[in-house]
Amino acid sequence: MAAPRPLSRFWEWGKNIVCVGRNYAEHAREMQSAVPSEPVLFLKPSTAYAPEGSAILMPAYSRNLHHELELGVVMGRRGRAVPEAAAMDYVAGYALCLDMTARDVQDECKKKGLPWTLAKSFTASCPVSAFVPKEKIPDPHNLKLWLKVNGELRQEGDTSSMIFSIPYIISYVSKIMTLEEGDIILTGTPKGVGPVKENDEIQAGIHGVVSMTFKVERPEY
């Protein structure tokens, strides 16, 4: 028999990274985008994962890489068309995540009406913290998120400001695509997104719960 897959290392075997765009009204406004009436979804491949200890890699085709700080929800079991009232039963825990975004590329994609894949799905575009079991976060809608670049506070937000709640998002997503154990849903970023450059140090955390540190590097390829 195969060895059990520990959820504490979900990034090694989890298949799907489902991202929710514009889930904080102030971020939608700072991006000059409409506040959505239903979740805006996009995907990252599993090769986007970058656990702490590895680097954030700048894609060679971008000159304007932005940080987006997000609470990630890790699924504990398979779910399809999950009722909103039962959605939290499917959650195994949480992780702090960064949705690294090639903003210049995304702007071009938007102008041309193209998907955001080039801007969002490159290697190491989803740095993740250590896994936090569900029991350690009694209310995921009452967390303070923060991010610093080279010691300067850039992003700070409360998950209470999310437009769509975690149960609503799980139910909505699972009616479109089957969610599996080890999958993660990124729940959107608060305001304050901004650029990083080579050799910058990003520190981020959920206040009182977990923190992480990453270096930004530009690979040779």
The 8 nearest C-alpha neighbors of each residue, nearest first, counted from 0:
[[1, 2, 3, 4, 5, 12, 6, 180],
 [2, 0, 3, 4, 5, 12, 11, 6],
 [1, 3, 0, 4, 5, 12, 6, 8],
 [4, 2, 5, 1, 0, 6, 12, 8],
 [3, 5, 6, 2, 12, 8, 9, 1],
 [6, 4, 7, 8, 3, 9, 181, 12],
 [7, 5, 9, 8, 181, 4, 130, 75],
 [6, 8, 130, 5, 9, 129, 131, 132],
 [9, 7, 6, 10, 5, 11, 130, 12],
 [8, 10, 6, 13, 181, 11, 12, 7],
 [11, 9, 8, 13, 12, 48, 50, 45],
 [10, 12, 9, 8, 13, 48, 45, 14],
 [13, 11, 10, 9, 14, 181, 4, 8],
 [14, 12, 181, 182, 9, 10, 15, 11],
 [15, 13, 45, 182, 12, 181, 16, 44],
 [14, 16, 182, 17, 13, 45, 183, 44],
 [17, 15, 183, 43, 42, 184, 182, 18],
 [16, 18, 184, 42, 15, 185, 41, 183],
 [19, 17, 185, 41, 40, 184, 42, 20],
 [18, 20, 40, 187, 186, 39, 185, 38],
 [21, 19, 39, 187, 22, 40, 18, 38],
 [20, 22, 27, 23, 187, 26, 19, 24],
 [21, 23, 187, 162, 161, 20, 163, 24],
 [24, 22, 161, 26, 21, 189, 25, 162],
 [23, 25, 27, 26, 34, 28, 22, 21],
 [26, 24, 28, 27, 23, 190, 29, 189],
 [27, 25, 190, 29, 28, 23, 24, 189],
 [28, 26, 32, 24, 21, 30, 25, 29],
 [27, 29, 31, 25, 26, 30, 32, 24],
 [28, 30, 26, 31, 27, 25, 190, 32],
 [29, 31, 27, 28, 32, 26, 25, 33],
 [32, 30, 28, 29, 27, 33, 26, 34],
 [33, 31, 27, 30, 28, 34, 29, 21],
 [32, 34, 35, 27, 31, 28, 21, 24],
 [33, 35, 27, 24, 32, 36, 21, 28],
 [36, 34, 37, 33, 38, 21, 39, 22],
 [35, 37, 34, 38, 39, 33, 162, 163],
 [38, 36, 35, 39, 163, 171, 34, 162],
 [39, 37, 40, 19, 35, 36, 20, 163],
 [40, 38, 20, 19, 37, 21, 41, 35],
 [41, 39, 19, 18, 20, 38, 17, 42],
 [40, 42, 18, 17, 19, 39, 43, 20],
 [43, 41, 17, 16, 18, 44, 40, 120],
 [42, 44, 120, 16, 47, 45, 17, 119],
 [45, 43, 46, 47, 120, 16, 15, 42],
 [44, 46, 47, 14, 48, 15, 43, 16],
 [47, 45, 44, 48, 122, 123, 121, 49],
 [46, 48, 123, 122, 124, 125, 45, 44],
 [49, 47, 125, 46, 123, 126, 45, 10],
 [48, 50, 126, 123, 125, 53, 127, 47],
 [51, 49, 127, 126, 53, 52, 48, 128],
 [50, 52, 53, 128, 127, 49, 211, 213],
 [51, 53, 50, 54, 213, 212, 49, 214],
 [52, 54, 51, 50, 49, 55, 213, 214],
 [55, 53, 214, 215, 213, 56, 216, 52],
 [54, 56, 215, 123, 216, 214, 57, 213],
 [57, 55, 216, 217, 123, 54, 215, 58],
 [56, 58, 217, 216, 59, 55, 64, 218],
 [59, 57, 60, 61, 56, 121, 217, 101],
 [58, 60, 61, 57, 220, 217, 218, 62],
 [59, 61, 58, 62, 104, 57, 101, 117],
 [62, 60, 59, 58, 63, 101, 104, 103],
 [61, 63, 64, 60, 103, 101, 59, 58],
 [64, 62, 103, 102, 61, 101, 194, 65],
 [63, 65, 101, 194, 100, 195, 102, 62],
 [66, 64, 194, 193, 100, 99, 195, 102],
 [65, 67, 99, 192, 193, 97, 68, 98],
 [66, 68, 98, 97, 192, 188, 99, 69],
 [67, 69, 97, 188, 96, 66, 98, 146],
 [70, 68, 188, 96, 187, 97, 185, 186],
 [69, 71, 95, 186, 185, 96, 94, 72],
 [72, 70, 185, 94, 184, 93, 95, 96],
 [71, 73, 93, 184, 183, 92, 74, 185],
 [74, 72, 183, 92, 93, 91, 182, 90],
 [73, 75, 90, 180, 91, 181, 182, 76],
 [76, 74, 91, 180, 90, 89, 181, 73],
 [77, 75, 180, 89, 74, 179, 78, 90],
 [76, 78, 179, 180, 178, 79, 75, 177],
 [79, 77, 178, 177, 81, 179, 76, 173],
 [78, 80, 177, 173, 81, 174, 178, 77],
 [81, 79, 174, 173, 170, 82, 78, 177],
 [80, 82, 170, 79, 78, 86, 173, 83],
 [83, 81, 84, 85, 170, 86, 80, 166],
 [82, 84, 86, 170, 166, 85, 167, 81],
 [83, 85, 82, 86, 166, 87, 81, 167],
 [86, 84, 82, 83, 88, 87, 81, 89],
 [85, 87, 166, 83, 88, 89, 84, 81],
 [86, 88, 89, 90, 85, 166, 84, 165],
 [89, 87, 86, 90, 85, 91, 75, 76],
 [88, 90, 87, 75, 86, 76, 74, 91],
 [91, 89, 74, 75, 87, 88, 92, 73],
 [92, 90, 75, 74, 133, 73, 132, 89],
 [93, 91, 133, 132, 73, 131, 90, 72],
 [92, 94, 72, 131, 73, 71, 130, 132],
 [95, 93, 71, 130, 128, 131, 96, 70],
 [94, 96, 70, 128, 71, 127, 69, 204],
 [97, 95, 127, 69, 126, 71, 70, 68],
 [96, 98, 68, 126, 67, 125, 99, 69],
 [97, 99, 67, 125, 100, 124, 66, 68],
 [100, 98, 124, 66, 97, 65, 67, 125],
 [101, 99, 119, 65, 102, 118, 64, 98],
 [102, 100, 64, 118, 104, 103, 61, 63],
 [101, 103, 105, 104, 100, 63, 64, 106],
 [102, 104, 106, 105, 63, 101, 107, 61],
 [103, 105, 107, 102, 118, 101, 106, 108],
 [104, 106, 102, 108, 118, 107, 103, 115],
 [107, 105, 109, 103, 104, 108, 102, 110],
 [108, 106, 110, 104, 105, 109, 111, 103],
 [109, 107, 113, 105, 111, 106, 110, 112],
 [108, 110, 112, 106, 107, 111, 105, 113],
 [109, 111, 107, 108, 112, 106, 113, 105],
 [112, 110, 108, 113, 109, 107, 106, 114],
 [113, 111, 109, 110, 108, 114, 107, 115],
 [112, 114, 108, 111, 109, 115, 110, 107],
 [115, 113, 116, 108, 112, 109, 117, 105],
 [114, 116, 118, 117, 105, 119, 108, 113],
 [117, 115, 120, 119, 118, 114, 43, 42],
 [118, 116, 115, 119, 120, 121, 104, 105],
 [119, 117, 101, 105, 115, 104, 116, 100],
 [118, 120, 100, 116, 117, 115, 121, 101],
 [119, 121, 43, 116, 117, 124, 118, 44],
 [120, 122, 124, 119, 47, 123, 117, 58],
 [121, 123, 47, 124, 46, 120, 56, 48],
 [124, 122, 47, 49, 48, 125, 55, 56],
 [123, 125, 99, 47, 122, 121, 98, 120],
 [126, 124, 48, 47, 98, 97, 123, 49],
 [127, 125, 49, 97, 96, 48, 50, 124],
 [128, 126, 96, 50, 95, 49, 125, 94],
 [129, 127, 95, 94, 211, 51, 130, 50],
 [128, 130, 94, 131, 127, 7, 209, 51],
 [131, 129, 94, 7, 93, 128, 132, 92],
 [130, 132, 93, 92, 94, 129, 133, 135],
 [133, 131, 92, 134, 135, 91, 93, 130],
 [132, 134, 92, 135, 136, 91, 131, 93],
 [133, 135, 132, 136, 137, 92, 131, 91],
 [134, 136, 133, 132, 137, 131, 208, 92],
 [137, 135, 133, 134, 138, 139, 132, 131],
 [136, 138, 134, 135, 139, 133, 141, 140],
 [137, 139, 140, 136, 141, 142, 135, 133],
 [140, 138, 141, 136, 142, 137, 158, 165],
 [139, 141, 159, 158, 138, 142, 164, 157],
 [142, 140, 159, 139, 138, 158, 157, 143],
 [143, 141, 158, 157, 140, 139, 144, 205],
 [142, 144, 157, 206, 205, 156, 158, 145],
 [145, 143, 205, 156, 155, 204, 157, 206],
 [144, 146, 155, 154, 204, 203, 205, 156],
 [147, 145, 203, 154, 202, 153, 152, 155],
 [148, 146, 152, 151, 202, 153, 150, 201],
 [147, 149, 201, 151, 150, 200, 202, 152],
 [150, 148, 200, 151, 199, 147, 201, 202],
 [149, 151, 148, 147, 152, 202, 200, 201],
 [152, 150, 147, 148, 149, 153, 146, 201],
 [153, 151, 147, 146, 154, 150, 148, 145],
 [154, 152, 147, 146, 191, 151, 148, 155],
 [155, 153, 191, 146, 145, 152, 190, 192],
 [154, 156, 145, 144, 146, 153, 189, 143],
 [155, 157, 144, 189, 143, 145, 158, 154],
 [156, 158, 143, 159, 142, 160, 144, 141],
 [157, 159, 140, 160, 142, 161, 141, 143],
 [158, 160, 140, 157, 141, 161, 142, 139],
 [161, 159, 158, 157, 23, 162, 156, 24],
 [160, 162, 23, 22, 158, 163, 159, 164],
 [161, 163, 22, 23, 160, 164, 24, 21],
 [164, 162, 161, 167, 168, 22, 165, 38],
 [165, 163, 167, 166, 168, 161, 162, 140],
 [164, 166, 168, 167, 169, 163, 186, 87],
 [167, 165, 86, 169, 83, 168, 164, 87],
 [166, 168, 170, 164, 165, 83, 169, 171],
 [169, 167, 171, 165, 170, 166, 172, 164],
 [170, 168, 166, 172, 171, 167, 173, 165],
 [169, 171, 81, 83, 167, 173, 168, 172],
 [172, 170, 168, 174, 169, 173, 167, 175],
 [171, 173, 175, 169, 174, 170, 168, 176],
 [174, 172, 80, 79, 176, 177, 170, 175],
 [173, 175, 80, 172, 171, 176, 79, 170],
 [176, 174, 173, 172, 177, 171, 80, 79],
 [177, 175, 173, 174, 172, 178, 79, 80],
 [176, 178, 79, 173, 78, 179, 175, 174],
 [179, 177, 78, 77, 173, 176, 79, 182],
 [178, 180, 77, 182, 76, 181, 78, 177],
 [179, 181, 76, 75, 74, 77, 182, 178],
 [180, 182, 13, 9, 74, 73, 179, 75],
 [183, 181, 15, 13, 74, 179, 180, 14],
 [184, 182, 73, 16, 72, 74, 71, 17],
 [183, 185, 17, 72, 71, 18, 16, 186],
 [186, 184, 71, 18, 187, 70, 19, 69],
 [185, 187, 19, 70, 69, 184, 71, 18],
 [188, 186, 22, 19, 20, 69, 185, 21],
 [187, 189, 69, 68, 67, 23, 190, 22],
 [190, 188, 156, 26, 23, 191, 187, 25],
 [189, 191, 26, 25, 192, 154, 188, 29],
 [190, 192, 154, 153, 193, 189, 26, 155],
 [193, 191, 67, 66, 190, 65, 154, 153],
 [192, 194, 65, 66, 191, 195, 153, 67],
 [195, 193, 65, 64, 63, 66, 196, 192],
 [194, 196, 64, 65, 199, 193, 66, 197],
 [197, 195, 199, 198, 215, 194, 64, 63],
 [196, 198, 216, 215, 199, 217, 195, 57],
 [199, 197, 215, 216, 214, 196, 200, 217],
 [200, 198, 215, 197, 196, 214, 149, 195],
 [201, 199, 214, 149, 148, 213, 215, 198],
 [202, 200, 148, 213, 212, 147, 214, 149],
 [203, 201, 212, 147, 146, 211, 148, 213],
 [204, 202, 146, 211, 145, 210, 147, 201],
 [205, 203, 210, 145, 209, 144, 206, 211],
 [204, 206, 144, 208, 209, 143, 207, 210],
 [207, 205, 143, 208, 204, 144, 209, 142],
 [206, 208, 205, 209, 204, 143, 210, 142],
 [207, 209, 205, 206, 210, 204, 135, 131],
 [210, 208, 205, 204, 207, 206, 211, 128],
 [211, 209, 204, 203, 205, 128, 212, 208],
 [210, 212, 203, 128, 202, 204, 51, 213],
 [211, 213, 202, 201, 203, 51, 200, 214],
 [214, 212, 201, 200, 54, 202, 51, 215],
 [213, 215, 200, 54, 199, 198, 55, 201],
 [214, 216, 55, 198, 197, 199, 54, 56],
 [217, 215, 197, 56, 198, 55, 57, 218],
 [216, 218, 57, 56, 197, 219, 215, 58],
 [219, 217, 220, 216, 56, 57, 59, 58],
 [218, 220, 217, 59, 216, 58, 57, 56],
 [219, 218, 59, 217, 58, 57, 60, 56]]
